[in-house]
């Protein structure tokens, strides 16, 4: 005599709940909910500029301000892409652990460097003025107003290349962060005969 085990009673509510939970998990694995478009790029830079303005208005010391900018860069900048692009062809031949250590050191270096630059903006503010679709990325324009100085332009280039909506370049007075760092990091690497580990160690004292 065979005794069959009754199947559990899955009512419509349970099935619906499972369907919703599966959908939420799929969204989390897939990446950002909001696809990058002109509106999303503008909103991202609006939040970024809001945090920068709050930092420069806070009256904190340069050391603390640089620490704050390091957190801002971690939240809004595609540091991985910026760091790899700055390293150039050497990034393709680097060992994974070596590259990971370099990117971590680069994050601190770039935050200190631009933290000092943004420290010059104390007493001023950055205002977003518009956004242009550049095809592969969006460029969000802003103007920086400083006390006792003429306003100048700043723009943030935003993409979703890494699976997140982040900025990968800042143009300040016509000078690209990405282009500048390619030259700077390239020269530093050449001076160390292509040794990425030595460059990584030395980045801790630069910026």
C-alpha positions as CSV (number, residue, x, y, z in Angstrom):
1,X,0.0,0.0,0.0
2,X,1.5,3.3,-1.1
3,X,0.8,6.4,1.1
4,X,1.1,9.6,-0.9
5,X,2.2,12.8,0.9
6,X,-0.2,15.6,0.4
7,X,1.2,18.6,-1.5
8,X,1.3,21.8,0.4
9,X,-1.6,24.2,-0.3
10,X,0.0,27.2,-2.1
11,X,-2.7,29.7,-2.3
12,X,-2.7,32.7,-4.6
13,X,-1.4,35.0,-1.9
14,X,1.7,32.9,-1.3
15,X,2.3,32.6,-5.0
16,X,2.0,36.3,-5.5
17,X,4.3,36.9,-2.5
18,X,6.9,34.6,-4.0
19,X,6.7,36.2,-7.4
20,X,7.2,39.7,-5.9
21,X,10.2,38.6,-3.8
22,X,11.8,36.8,-6.8
23,X,11.3,40.0,-8.8
24,X,13.0,42.1,-6.1
25,X,16.0,39.8,-5.9
26,X,16.3,39.9,-9.7
27,X,16.4,43.7,-9.6
28,X,19.0,43.7,-6.9
29,X,21.2,41.4,-8.8
30,X,20.7,43.1,-12.1
31,X,21.9,46.5,-10.9
32,X,20.4,50.0,-10.7
33,X,16.7,50.4,-11.0
34,X,16.9,53.7,-12.9
35,X,18.5,53.6,-16.3
36,X,20.7,56.5,-17.0
37,X,19.1,59.3,-18.9
38,X,19.4,63.1,-19.0
39,X,17.1,63.5,-15.9
40,X,18.9,60.8,-13.9
41,X,22.3,62.3,-14.7
42,X,21.2,65.7,-13.7
43,X,19.7,64.5,-10.4
44,X,23.0,62.6,-9.6
45,X,25.1,65.7,-10.1
46,X,22.5,67.8,-8.2
47,X,23.1,65.5,-5.2
48,X,26.8,65.5,-5.7
49,X,27.0,69.3,-5.9
50,X,24.8,69.6,-2.8
51,X,27.2,67.5,-0.8
52,X,30.2,69.5,-2.1
53,X,28.5,72.8,-1.3
54,X,27.6,71.5,2.2
55,X,31.2,70.4,2.7
56,X,32.7,73.8,1.7
57,X,30.2,75.7,3.8
58,X,30.8,73.5,6.9
59,X,33.9,75.4,8.1
60,X,35.7,72.2,8.8
61,X,39.5,72.0,8.5
62,X,41.3,71.1,5.3
63,X,42.2,67.7,6.7
64,X,38.6,66.9,7.6
65,X,37.3,68.4,4.3
66,X,39.7,66.1,2.4
67,X,38.3,63.1,4.4
68,X,34.8,64.2,3.5
69,X,35.7,64.4,-0.2
70,X,37.1,60.9,-0.1
71,X,33.7,59.7,1.0
72,X,32.0,61.8,-1.7
73,X,34.3,60.3,-4.3
74,X,33.5,56.8,-3.1
75,X,29.8,57.5,-3.4
76,X,29.7,59.4,-6.7
77,X,32.9,58.8,-8.7
78,X,33.7,55.7,-10.8
79,X,37.1,55.5,-9.2
80,X,37.8,52.1,-10.7
81,X,37.5,53.4,-14.2
82,X,39.3,56.6,-13.5
83,X,42.2,54.7,-11.8
84,X,42.5,52.2,-14.6
85,X,42.4,54.8,-17.3
86,X,45.1,56.8,-15.5
87,X,47.3,53.8,-15.2
88,X,47.0,53.1,-19.0
89,X,48.2,49.9,-20.7
90,X,49.9,48.8,-17.5
91,X,46.4,48.1,-16.0
92,X,45.9,45.3,-18.5
93,X,49.0,43.4,-17.4
94,X,48.7,44.0,-13.7
95,X,47.9,41.1,-11.3
96,X,44.3,41.4,-9.8
97,X,45.6,41.9,-6.3
98,X,48.2,44.4,-7.5
99,X,45.5,46.4,-9.4
100,X,43.1,46.3,-6.4
101,X,45.8,47.8,-4.1
102,X,46.6,50.5,-6.7
103,X,42.9,51.5,-7.1
104,X,42.5,51.7,-3.3
105,X,45.6,54.0,-3.1
106,X,44.5,56.0,-6.1
107,X,41.1,56.7,-4.3
108,X,42.9,58.4,-1.4
109,X,45.3,60.2,-3.7
110,X,42.6,61.7,-6.0
111,X,40.4,62.7,-3.0
112,X,43.3,64.6,-1.4
113,X,44.2,66.3,-4.6
114,X,40.7,67.4,-5.5
115,X,39.8,68.0,-1.8
116,X,42.5,70.6,-1.8
117,X,41.2,72.1,-5.0
118,X,37.6,72.3,-3.7
119,X,38.9,73.8,-0.5
120,X,39.7,76.9,-2.6
121,X,35.9,77.1,-3.1
122,X,35.2,77.9,0.5
123,X,32.8,80.9,0.7
124,X,31.5,80.1,-2.8
125,X,29.1,77.6,-4.3
126,X,28.6,75.4,-7.4
127,X,25.3,75.7,-9.4
128,X,24.1,73.2,-11.9
129,X,23.1,74.9,-15.2
130,X,22.2,72.2,-17.6
131,X,22.9,68.8,-19.1
132,X,23.9,67.6,-22.6
133,X,23.7,64.1,-24.1
134,X,27.1,63.3,-25.5
135,X,26.1,59.9,-26.9
136,X,28.1,57.6,-24.7
137,X,27.7,59.8,-21.6
138,X,25.9,62.8,-20.2
139,X,27.8,66.0,-19.4
140,X,26.2,68.0,-16.6
141,X,27.4,71.6,-16.6
142,X,27.8,73.9,-13.6
143,X,29.2,77.3,-12.7
144,X,31.3,78.0,-9.7
145,X,30.8,81.3,-8.0
146,X,33.6,82.4,-5.7
147,X,34.0,85.5,-3.5
148,X,36.2,88.1,-5.2
149,X,36.7,86.0,-8.3
150,X,35.0,85.7,-11.7
151,X,32.7,82.6,-12.0
152,X,34.2,79.7,-13.9
153,X,32.8,76.6,-15.5
154,X,32.8,73.0,-14.1
155,X,31.3,70.0,-15.7
156,X,30.7,66.4,-14.6
157,X,30.7,63.5,-17.2
158,X,28.4,60.8,-16.1
159,X,28.0,57.2,-17.5
160,X,26.8,53.8,-16.4
161,X,29.7,51.8,-17.9
162,X,30.4,50.1,-14.6
163,X,26.8,49.1,-14.0
164,X,26.1,52.2,-11.8
165,X,25.4,55.8,-12.6
166,X,28.6,57.6,-11.6
167,X,30.8,60.4,-12.9
168,X,34.0,59.4,-14.5
169,X,35.5,62.9,-15.3
170,X,35.4,66.5,-14.0
171,X,36.3,69.3,-16.3
172,X,37.5,72.4,-14.3
173,X,38.2,75.5,-16.4
174,X,38.6,73.4,-19.5
175,X,41.0,70.9,-17.8
176,X,40.0,67.2,-17.7
177,X,40.6,65.3,-14.5
178,X,40.9,62.1,-16.5
179,X,43.4,63.5,-19.1
180,X,45.5,65.2,-16.4
181,X,45.7,62.0,-14.3
182,X,46.8,59.9,-17.4
183,X,49.8,62.3,-17.7
184,X,50.5,62.5,-14.0
185,X,50.2,58.8,-13.2
186,X,52.0,57.9,-16.4
187,X,55.0,60.1,-15.4
188,X,55.0,58.7,-11.9
189,X,55.0,55.1,-13.2
190,X,57.8,55.8,-15.7
191,X,59.9,57.3,-12.9
192,X,59.4,54.0,-11.0
193,X,60.4,51.9,-14.1
194,X,56.9,50.6,-14.4
195,X,56.7,49.1,-10.9
196,X,53.0,49.4,-9.9
197,X,53.6,48.2,-6.4
198,X,56.1,51.1,-5.8
199,X,53.7,53.5,-7.4
200,X,50.9,52.3,-5.1
201,X,53.1,52.7,-2.0
202,X,54.1,56.2,-3.0
203,X,50.6,57.4,-3.8
204,X,49.9,57.3,-0.1
205,X,52.1,60.4,0.3
206,X,50.9,62.2,-2.9
207,X,47.9,64.3,-3.8
